Amino acid sequence: MALLARETAWRHGPVPRDLDGITVPLGHRLIAGGCYLQWSDSGYGYYHAPGEGIVIERPDGADPDEEALWLNGSVYAGVACLNGFLPLHASAVAVDGRVIAFTGPTGAGKSTLAAGLGQLGLPLFCDDTLLIDLHSTAGLIVMPGHKRLKLLPDALRLAGAAAEAPVGAETGKFYARPAAGDLGQPLPLAGLVFLEAGAELAWHPVRGAERFVRLEDDHYTQAIFHEAAQPDRATLFTLRARLAGQVAMARLVRPISVEGFAASLALAAERIREFGR
């Protein structure tokens, strides 16, 4: 926790245009020599060097809300990777001192489902980015999320979450307060649930070789981890074997509809209370 807090502490200042002699154009990032450099399309610059936190350069006339979206998204994931953490594109809840995470592509309903479980007394653990502490030798320990919950208006109503400030000028989302609050201490990761759209509501355990295949489906955070850690094939196999051997996995197939949300929420709540024990 102290390491993350130190390395992700930020301040405003000038950000270099190049790293290791390579110019980084707008809309791109580069991770090299333990450092992270990113320039957004709108001209926001982010730079991290070991032990120095994050420097942010804000362009004239920029939307100030955009600054936090990058800082708490790909920049946070990249800095975490450089400091010994594995990010998963997932939202998660805490269940009896354990963490159950939900992953899937953008629009799969990770945040809405995690927020909705708050109505059933399960506190939010993280939204969108889950960090696994690779330093730990005592099982798979995950770090509590730093992000605020972000939901569209329809999702707010479904999840029973309280709307707070808007998220930027163009996202249509609102920061939200989950019904059961959130947690702030590291906990063991017990389960990983892959969200899929389907006509019929169903819960399917993931077993055998499928567990390895599913771990490849990690969206943007996996690309950042590869850039930062540059793992070879043996290292990746060892890492996935560690995850597959210590975390229970399942697929939650559900119709993506307002009418079907309550049923999918009830099924998820029922299964995850014993999931991964």
C-alpha positions in Angstrom: 0.0 0.0 0.0 2.8 2.4 0.9 4.7 1.5 -2.3 1.6 2.2 -4.5 0.9 5.4 -2.7 4.4 6.7 -3.1 4.8 5.7 -6.8 1.3 7.0 -7.9 1.5 10.3 -6.0 1.1 13.0 -8.6 1.9 16.7 -9.2 1.7 19.1 -12.1 4.8 20.0 -14.1 6.5 19.8 -17.4 6.5 16.4 -19.1 9.2 15.3 -21.6 8.2 14.6 -25.2 10.6 11.6 -25.6 11.8 8.6 -23.6 15.1 6.8 -24.3 15.5 9.0 -27.4 12.1 8.0 -28.8 9.5 10.8 -29.3 6.0 9.9 -28.1 3.3 11.5 -30.3 -0.1 12.5 -29.0 -2.4 9.5 -28.4 0.5 7.1 -27.6 2.5 5.8 -24.6 6.0 4.3 -24.2 7.3 2.3 -21.3 11.1 1.9 -21.2 13.9 1.8 -18.6 11.4 1.6 -15.7 9.7 4.9 -16.8 6.3 5.6 -18.2 5.4 8.4 -20.7 2.0 9.0 -22.2 0.5 11.8 -24.2 -3.3 11.9 -24.8 -4.9 13.0 -28.0 -6.0 16.2 -26.3 -2.5 17.1 -25.1 -2.3 15.8 -21.5 1.1 14.5 -20.6 2.0 11.9 -17.9 5.4 10.9 -16.8 6.6 8.5 -14.1 10.1 7.6 -13.1 11.1 5.2 -10.2 10.7 6.9 -6.8 9.4 10.2 -8.3 5.7 9.6 -8.6 3.7 10.9 -11.6 4.1 14.3 -13.3 1.1 15.6 -15.2 1.2 18.4 -17.8 -2.2 19.9 -18.4 -2.7 21.7 -21.8 -4.3 25.1 -22.1 -8.1 24.9 -22.3 -8.2 21.2 -21.5 -11.2 19.5 -19.8 -9.9 19.1 -16.2 -12.1 16.0 -15.7 -10.2 14.2 -18.5 -7.0 14.4 -16.4 -8.3 12.0 -13.8 -9.6 9.5 -16.4 -6.2 8.9 -17.8 -4.4 9.1 -14.4 -6.7 6.5 -12.9 -6.8 4.3 -15.9 -3.9 3.3 -18.2 -1.3 5.5 -16.3 -2.2 3.9 -13.0 -2.0 0.4 -14.5 1.3 1.1 -16.2 2.9 2.5 -13.0 1.6 -0.5 -11.0 3.1 -2.9 -13.6 6.5 -1.2 -13.2 6.3 -1.7 -9.5 5.5 -5.4 -9.3 1.7 -5.6 -9.7 -0.4 -7.4 -12.3 -3.5 -5.4 -13.3 -6.7 -7.1 -14.4 -9.5 -5.3 -16.2 -12.2 -6.2 -13.5 -14.6 -4.8 -10.9 -14.8 -6.7 -7.7 -16.7 -7.1 -4.4 -15.6 -8.4 -1.0 -17.3 -11.5 0.4 -16.4 -12.7 3.9 -12.9 -11.4 3.8 -12.3 -12.6 0.2 -12.5 -10.9 -3.2 -14.6 -12.0 -6.1 -13.8 -10.2 -9.3 -15.9 -9.8 -12.5 -14.2 -9.3 -15.8 -15.3 -8.9 -19.4 -15.0 -6.5 -22.3 -16.2 -2.8 -22.1 -19.9 -2.8 -21.8 -20.2 -6.3 -20.2 -21.7 -4.8 -17.0 -18.8 -5.3 -14.6 -19.3 -2.1 -12.7 -23.1 -2.4 -12.7 -23.0 -5.9 -11.3 -20.5 -5.1 -8.6 -22.4 -2.0 -7.6 -25.7 -3.9 -7.6 -24.3 -6.5 -5.2 -24.0 -3.6 -2.8 -27.8 -3.7 -2.4 -27.3 -7.2 -1.0 -24.7 -6.1 1.5 -21.5 -6.8 -0.4 -19.1 -3.8 -0.4 -17.2 -2.7 -3.5 -13.5 -3.6 -3.6 -12.5 -2.0 -6.9 -13.9 -0.7 -10.1 -12.4 -1.4 -13.5 -8.8 -2.1 -12.4 -7.8 -4.9 -10.0 -4.2 -5.1 -8.9 -2.6 -8.4 -7.9 0.4 -8.1 -5.7 3.1 -10.2 -7.3 5.4 -9.5 -4.4 3.2 -11.6 -2.0 4.2 -15.2 -1.1 1.1 -15.7 0.9 -1.4 -16.5 -1.9 -2.8 -14.0 -4.3 -3.4 -10.8 -2.5 -5.2 -8.0 -4.3 -5.1 -4.3 -3.6 -8.2 -2.2 -2.9 -9.3 0.0 -5.8 -8.4 3.7 -5.9 -11.1 4.5 -8.5 -14.5 5.9 -7.8 -17.4 3.9 -9.2 -18.6 5.2 -12.5 -22.1 4.4 -13.9 -24.5 5.5 -16.6 -27.9 6.8 -15.3 -29.7 3.6 -16.1 -27.1 1.5 -14.3 -27.3 3.9 -11.3 -31.0 3.1 -10.9 -30.5 -0.7 -11.4 -27.6 -0.9 -8.9 -29.2 1.3 -6.3 -26.1 3.5 -6.1 -26.2 7.2 -5.2 -25.1 9.6 -8.0 -22.4 12.1 -7.3 -20.5 14.3 -9.8 -20.5 13.8 -13.6 -17.6 11.9 -15.1 -16.1 14.3 -17.6 -18.1 16.3 -20.2 -18.7 13.6 -22.8 -18.9 10.2 -21.0 -22.5 10.4 -19.9 -21.5 8.7 -16.7 -21.6 9.7 -13.0 -19.4 9.0 -10.1 -21.4 6.9 -7.7 -21.5 5.8 -4.1 -22.1 2.1 -3.7 -24.9 1.0 -1.4 -22.7 -1.1 0.9 -19.7 1.2 0.8 -16.2 0.0 -0.2 -13.2 -1.5 1.5 -9.7 -0.1 1.8 -7.4 -3.1 2.8 -5.7 -5.8 0.8 -7.5 -9.1 0.7 -7.0 -12.6 -1.0 -8.4 -13.1 -4.4 -10.7 -16.1 -4.3 -12.7 -16.0 -7.5 -12.8 -14.7 -11.1 -16.1 -14.5 -13.0 -16.1 -13.9 -16.7 -19.3 -12.0 -17.8 -20.9 -13.0 -21.1 -24.1 -12.1 -22.9 -26.6 -14.8 -23.6 -30.3 -15.6 -24.0 -30.4 -17.8 -20.9 -29.2 -17.0 -17.4 -26.5 -19.6 -16.4 -23.5 -20.1 -14.2 -20.8 -22.4 -15.6 -17.6 -23.4 -13.7 -14.4 -23.0 -15.7 -12.1 -26.0 -15.4 -9.0 -27.6 -16.9 -7.1 -26.0 -19.8 -9.9 -23.4 -20.3 -8.6 -21.7 -17.2 -5.4 -20.8 -19.0 -7.2 -19.7 -22.2 -9.5 -17.4 -20.2 -6.6 -15.7 -18.5 -5.4 -14.4 -21.9 -8.7 -12.5 -22.3 -7.7 -9.5 -20.2 -8.2 -6.6 -22.6 -6.1 -3.4 -22.3 -4.4 -4.2 -19.0 -2.7 -7.2 -20.5 -1.1 -5.1 -23.2 0.2 -2.6 -20.6 1.6 -5.5 -18.5 3.5 -6.9 -21.5 5.0 -3.5 -22.3 6.1 -2.8 -18.8 7.3 -6.3 -17.6 8.2 -7.7 -21.0 7.7 -11.3 -19.7 9.0 -14.2 -21.8 6.8 -17.2 -22.5 8.1 -19.2 -19.5 7.3 -16.3 -17.2 3.8 -15.9 -18.6 3.2 -19.6 -18.2 4.3 -19.6 -14.6 2.2 -16.6 -13.8 -1.0 -18.0 -15.4 -0.4 -21.3 -13.7 -0.2 -19.5 -10.4 -3.5 -17.8 -11.1 -5.2 -20.9 -12.5 -4.1 -22.9 -9.5 -5.2 -20.5 -6.8 -8.3 -18.8 -8.1 -11.7 -20.4 -8.7 -13.2 -19.4 -12.1 -16.7 -19.4 -13.6 -18.7 -17.9 -16.5 -21.8 -15.9 -15.8 -24.0 -15.9 -18.9 -26.9 -13.5 -18.7 -29.3 -11.5 -20.9 -28.3 -7.8 -21.0 -31.6 -6.3 -20.1 -33.3 -4.3 -17.4 -35.8 -7.1 -16.9 -33.1 -9.7 -16.4 -30.8 -7.7 -14.1 -32.5 -8.7 -10.8 -32.3 -12.4 -11.7 -28.6 -12.2 -12.7 -27.9 -10.3 -9.5 -29.6 -12.9 -7.4 -27.7 -15.8 -9.1 -24.3 -14.0 -8.8 -24.9 -13.3 -5.1 -26.0 -16.9 -4.4 -23.0 -18.5 -6.1 -20.2 -16.2 -5.0 -20.9 -16.6 -1.3 -19.4 -20.1 -1.5 -17.4 -19.6 -4.6 -13.6 -20.1 -4.2 -13.8 -21.6 -0.7 
